[in-house]
Amino acid sequence: MTSILDDASQLISVRIGEQEFAIDIMSVREIRGWTASTPLPHAPHYVRGMINLRGAVLPVVDLGERLGLARTEPDKSSVIVVAQIGARMIGLLVDAVCDILAAGDGQLQPPPEVGGEDTRDFVRGVMILDGRIISLISLDAILTDELEQAA
């Protein structure tokens, strides 16, 4: 079996609704408070719009909606996690940032063999921590051809 993570990788955990997800901290460039976004015509339904990030236009994806969960209704605790996916920068709207986690391969398990190929595309592994199940998201799956074209 191939390694899900390098030993002692650091993850940032975020909350979407009542669920916690983790993102490799090496992909995170910054965390910003929620800023209303400008709609992007003909964008996929999970793209909330675009924001100005120090002079650069940054597409904002509703991570919950992209993962097939409910649409996020931003409030004062909502944040945009600015992540680098390949050569692209993208904003990920989440309800809150929870914690920074240190995780090695021994703590991560493969995702359950339930659901379609999409589940395995989006979830690289799951981790049980203090009774919580945290899914490690594969950011590569967030960018699709239609998002690349819209952004």
VOBA-1610 file (N, C-alpha, C; in pm, whole numbers, padded with zeros to 5 digits, always signed):
BEGIN
Met+00084-00118+00000Met+00000+00000+00000Met+00088+00124+00000Thr+00054+00224-00078Thr+00133+00346-00082Thr+00102+00432+00040Ser+00197+00514+00076Ser+00182+00601+00192Ser+00081+00712+00164Ile-00009+00734+00260Ile-00107+00842+00247Ile-00039+00975+00278Leu+00047+00974+00379Leu+00118+01095+00420Leu+00261+01059+00455Asp+00347+01161+00452Asp+00481+01143+00506Asp+00469+01132+00657Asp+00570+01072+00721Asp+00568+01064+00867Asp+00560+01203+00927Ala+00477+01217+01030Ala+00462+01342+01105Ala+00422+01460+01017Ser+00334+01438+00922Ser+00280+01548+00841Ser+00190+01634+00928Gln+00183+01762+00893Gln+00094+01850+00965Gln-00028+01878+00879Leu-00142+01877+00944Leu-00269+01901+00878Leu-00340+02015+00948Ile-00425+02083+00874Ile-00511+02183+00934Ile-00653+02128+00928Ser-00722+02129+01042Ser-00858+02076+01041Ser-00957+02191+01030Val-01060+02169+00949Val-01163+02269+00927Val-01298+02204+00953Arg-01396+02287+00988Arg-01531+02238+01013Arg-01622+02283+00901Ile-01701+02188+00854Ile-01806+02216+00756Ile-01931+02154+00815Gly-02025+02237+00856Gly-02142+02185+00927Gly-02097+02122+01057Glu-02135+01997+01078Glu-02095+01925+01199Glu-01977+01833+01176Gln-01920+01835+01056Gln-01811+01744+01023Gln-01677+01816+01019Glu-01573+01738+01050Glu-01437+01792+01045Glu-01362+01727+00930Phe-01284+01810+00861Phe-01202+01764+00750Phe-01061+01816+00773Ala-00963+01750+00712Ala-00825+01794+00726Ala-00767+01820+00587Ile-00678+01918+00583Ile-00608+01957+00461Ile-00459+01960+00494Asp-00377+01913+00402Asp-00233+01917+00422Asp-00190+02062+00439Ile-00125+02092+00548Ile-00088+02231+00580Ile+00008+02290+00477Met+00082+02205+00407Met+00175+02255+00306Met+00103+02318+00187Ser-00026+02289+00170Ser-00105+02348+00062Ser-00168+02480+00102Val-00174+02508+00233Val-00243+02627+00283Val-00148+02747+00279Arg-00190+02853+00214Arg-00109+02975+00204Arg-00150+03079+00306Glu-00279+03089+00335Glu-00327+03181+00438Glu-00471+03149+00472Ile-00517+03206+00582Ile-00655+03192+00626Ile-00709+03333+00643Arg-00822+03360+00577Arg-00881+03494+00579Arg-01023+03486+00632Gly-01067+03593+00694Gly-01207+03602+00733Gly-01295+03604+00609Trp-01421+03570+00627Trp-01514+03567+00515Trp-01526+03706+00454Thr-01517+03711+00324Thr-01537+03832+00245Thr-01640+03797+00140Ala-01741+03881+00126Ala-01842+03856+00022Ala-01771+03848-00112Ser-01815+03756-00195Ser-01751+03737-00323Ser-01839+03790-00435Thr-01776+03820-00546Thr-01845+03866-00666Thr-01880+03742-00748Pro-02008+03727-00785Pro-02047+03608-00862Pro-01969+03598-00993Leu-01949+03476-01035Leu-01878+03446-01158Leu-01978+03379-01253Pro-02020+03448-01359Pro-02122+03392-01448Pro-02081+03256-01506His-02176+03167-01514His-02160+03033-01572His-02059+02946-01499Ala-02032+02979-01374Ala-01940+02897-01294Ala-02016+02776-01240Pro-01946+02669-01205Pro-02012+02554-01142Pro-02085+02599-01014His-02188+02526-00976His-02273+02563-00862His-02196+02579-00732Tyr-02086+02511-00714Tyr-02010+02518-00589Tyr-01912+02634-00584Val-01898+02709-00693Val-01811+02827-00693Val-01894+02946-00646Arg-01854+03002-00530Arg-01928+03113-00472Arg-01902+03243-00546Gly-01790+03252-00615Gly-01755+03374-00687Gly-01606+03395-00682Met-01568+03522-00681Met-01425+03556-00679Met-01403+03673-00586Ile-01284+03678-00529Ile-01246+03789-00441Ile-01113+03845-00488Asn-01085+03966-00441Asn-00958+04032-00470Asn-00861+03996-00358Leu-00754+03928-00391Leu-00651+03893-00294Leu-00525+03968-00330Arg-00508+04086-00271Arg-00392+04172-00296Arg-00366+04189-00446Gly-00473+04221-00519Gly-00460+04250-00661Gly-00477+04131-00753Ala-00486+04012-00698Ala-00508+03891-00779Ala-00652+03844-00760Val-00713+03796-00867Val-00849+03744-00859Val-00841+03599-00814Leu-00914+03568-00707Leu-00910+03435-00647Leu-01050+03374-00651Pro-01068+03260-00720Pro-01199+03195-00716Pro-01222+03135-00577Val-01348+03141-00530Val-01383+03088-00399Val-01480+02972-00418Val-01441+02855-00368Val-01521+02734-00377Val-01583+02707-00241Asp-01713+02682-00239Asp-01782+02638-00118Asp-01742+02491-00098Leu-01650+02466-00006Leu-01595+02332+00009Leu-01703+02231+00048Gly-01796+02271+00133Gly-01905+02180+00170Gly-01987+02139+00050Glu-02025+02235-00031Glu-02105+02204-00149Glu-02023+02122-00250Arg-01895+02151-00262Arg-01809+02076-00355Arg-01797+01930-00312Leu-01803+01906-00181Leu-01793+01771-00129Leu-01928+01699-00126Gly-02032+01765-00176Gly-02164+01703-00179Gly-02244+01723-00052Leu-02200+01813+00034Leu-02273+01845+00156Leu-02360+01968+00131Ala-02420+02021+00234Ala-02507+02137+00219Ala-02427+02262+00184Arg-02491+02355+00117Arg-02432+02484+00084Arg-02401+02559+00214Thr-02284+02620+00222Thr-02244+02695+00340Thr-02310+02831+00339Glu-02370+02866+00450Glu-02424+03002+00467Glu-02326+03076+00556Pro-02241+03160+00497Pro-02134+03225+00573Pro-02186+03312+00687Asp-02112+03309+00798Asp-02139+03398+00911Asp-02006+03452+00961Lys-02005+03515+01078Lys-01883+03580+01126Lys-01769+03483+01157Ser-01799+03354+01179Ser-01691+03259+01205Ser-01642+03190+01078Ser-01709+03212+00965Ser-01668+03149+00839Ser-01535+03208+00793Val-01456+03123+00729Val-01327+03168+00680Val-01304+03115+00538Ile-01210+03180+00472Ile-01164+03134+00342Ile-01021+03085+00361Val-01000+02957+00334Val-00867+02899+00339Val-00809+02913+00199Val-00703+02991+00188Val-00638+03009+00058Val-00538+02895+00042Ala-00563+02814-00060Ala-00480+02695-00081Ala-00419+02698-00220Gln-00303+02637-00230Gln-00239+02622-00359Gln-00259+02477-00403Ile-00320+02463-00520Ile-00344+02331-00577Ile-00271+02328-00710Gly-00160+02260-00714Gly-00075+02263-00833Gly-00023+02405-00849Ala-00043+02463-00966Ala+00002+02600-00991Ala-00106+02703-00962Arg-00224+02657-00919Arg-00338+02747-00898Arg-00359+02782-00751Met-00405+02903-00727Met-00447+02944-00593Met-00599+02946-00595Ile-00659+02898-00487Ile-00804+02891-00478Ile-00846+02916-00334Gly-00960+02979-00316Gly-01015+03001-00183Gly-01117+02893-00152Leu-01111+02838-00032Leu-01204+02734+00012Leu-01286+02788+00127Leu-01416+02806+00105Leu-01505+02855+00210Leu-01539+02741+00305Val-01512+02761+00436Val-01544+02664+00540Val-01609+02737+00656Asp-01675+02662+00744Asp-01740+02724+00859Asp-01640+02775+00962Ala-01531+02703+00982Ala-01431+02744+01080Ala-01304+02661+01063Val-01194+02717+01109Val-01069+02642+01121Val-01063+02595+01265Cys-01034+02467+01284Cys-01040+02409+01418Cys-00904+02394+01485Asp-00809+02333+01414Asp-00686+02293+01482Asp-00577+02264+01381Ile-00456+02255+01430Ile-00344+02203+01352Ile-00311+02068+01413Leu-00305+01967+01328Leu-00285+01830+01374Leu-00154+01776+01319Ala-00086+01696+01400Ala+00031+01623+01352Ala-00015+01480+01331Ala+00005+01430+01211Ala-00043+01295+01181Ala+00062+01219+01102Gly+00084+01098+01141Gly+00170+01009+01066Gly+00085+00904+00998Asp+00148+00825+00916Asp+00076+00722+00841Asp+00003+00625+00933Gly+00059+00600+01050Gly-00004+00506+01142Gly-00141+00551+01190Gln-00167+00680+01188Gln-00296+00731+01234Gln-00401+00735+01124Leu-00358+00733+01000Leu-00453+00742+00889Leu-00490+00605+00836Gln-00619+00590+00810Gln-00669+00467+00752Gln-00725+00500+00615Pro-00727+00404+00524Pro-00789+00430+00394Pro-00938+00459+00414Pro-00998+00536+00323Pro-01142+00561+00335Pro-01220+00432+00318Pro-01337+00422+00379Pro-01418+00301+00365Pro-01453+00275+00219Glu-01470+00150+00185Glu-01506+00110+00047Glu-01657+00126+00028Val-01707+00244+00053Val-01849+00273+00037Val-01862+00392-00056Gly-01965+00394-00134Gly-01983+00506-00225Gly-01909+00481-00355Gly-01917+00578-00439Gly-01857+00566-00571Gly-01713+00610-00574Glu-01664+00621-00693Glu-01527+00664-00717Glu-01503+00804-00662Asp-01608+00890-00663Asp-01594+01027-00613Asp-01548+01029-00468Thr-01601+00940-00385Thr-01562+00937-00245Thr-01413+00914-00233Arg-01362+00817-00305Arg-01219+00788-00299Arg-01135+00898-00364Asp-01192+00969-00461Asp-01120+01081-00522Asp-01102+01196-00423Phe-01206+01226-00345Phe-01204+01340-00255Phe-01141+01310-00120Val-01152+01189-00072Val-01103+01154+00062Val-00982+01062+00049Arg-00865+01112+00092Arg-00741+01034+00085Arg-00730+00936+00200Gly-00792+00969+00313Gly-00785+00883+00430Gly-00870+00939+00540Val-00888+00862+00645Val-00963+00907+00763Val-00878+00884+00887Met-00899+00970+00985Met-00823+00964+01108Met-00921+00972+01224Ile-00900+00889+01325Ile-00982+00896+01445Ile-00900+00967+01551Leu-00956+01075+01604Leu-00885+01158+01701Leu-00983+01202+01809Asp-00959+01161+01932Asp-01045+01196+02045Asp-01192+01166+02016Gly-01218+01051+01956Gly-01355+01011+01928Gly-01417+01073+01804Arg-01344+01161+01738Arg-01393+01226+01615Arg-01332+01155+01496Ile-01408+01150+01387Ile-01354+01098+01262Ile-01330+01217+01170Ile-01205+01232+01128Ile-01164+01345+01045Ile-01120+01290+00910Ser-01181+01341+00804Ser-01147+01296+00668Ser-01040+01386+00609Leu-00936+01325+00556Leu-00829+01399+00489Leu-00870+01421+00344Ile-00882+01547+00305Ile-00929+01582+00171Ile-00813+01585+00073Ser-00838+01532-00046Ser-00743+01542-00157Ser-00777+01669-00234Leu-00697+01772-00219Leu-00726+01899-00285Leu-00721+01889-00436Asp-00645+01794-00489Asp-00640+01776-00634Asp-00778+01749-00692Ala-00866+01684-00617Ala-01000+01651-00667Ala-01091+01774-00668Ile-01054+01879-00596Ile-01137+02000-00591Ile-01139+02069-00727Leu-01022+02074-00791Leu-01015+02137-00922Leu-01061+02039-01029Thr-01161+02079-01102Thr-01210+01998-01213Thr-01188+02078-01340Asp-01210+02015-01452Asp-01197+02086-01579Asp-01291+02206-01586Glu-01416+02188-01536Glu-01511+02300-01544Glu-01471+02415-01452Leu-01409+02385-01337Leu-01361+02492-01250Leu-01242+02561-01312Glu-01152+02486-01371Glu-01036+02545-01439Glu-01081+02642-01546Gln-01185+02606-01621Gln-01234+02692-01728Gln-01303+02815-01672Ala-01373+02801-01557Ala-01446+02914-01500Ala-01353+03013-01433Ala-01242+02963-01376Ala-01155+03048-01296Ala-01044+03106-01373
//
